[in-house]
């Protein structure tokens, strides 16, 4: 029996979940299952006024799947503080890279699958920016013409850290370039056929070029598809209020933050659920 209330926020992506307390999320196995089901259907779930404390956020994340504890920077293991304040996070500088559309985990170090899901809880917000935008990679595929679906079905795309970083650092030092190139590149199909049978496009800033395609044609194709997938009428833009939690399906959703300044009070707490499905 359904215990959570789910209301769509846009035609393609996003839903608001209500009628659920933090205690229910943690204490009820069925609720976690319903949240995962809603996540598969809507891509992004917003739970306003949930007021999850950090330990509860980690515990709830564990109900969705094994959590990633590798990059934490908080007293509670598994929590990563998303802030541009360098006194709070030694990796604050990296957050510039979140201002461009991407799917997390497209250039893994050791061939790991992209992360399954990410949870963010807002501690403090910025009144003049710092929203998080989401676009459905499933809807991006479904919007293709039949001819495009056929033509793209065999294309492979090389993803690299260098492609991602050049957007953020257009004038890199030789040392930066050397560091980026030390990370393995990954080749993924443009069209991801999920275990569920659904198909999505694998796009975003890490997509460097279509393997074997003329560079100018490749750039035009990837940029054109990204523009279509992230057109204003296709996306859900989340404006943060204090104490809410947002969960997204990183395997079928692209995301980015709208820019906010280094001295912004914006601070979110992030937890990540490991992926179990490789892009294929
Ligand atoms: Fe991200």
Boltz pocket constraint, residues with backbone or C-beta under 6 A from the ligand:
constraints:
  - pocket:
      binder: B
      contacts: [[A, 98], [A, 102], [A, 103], [A, 104], [A, 255]]
      max_distance: 6.0
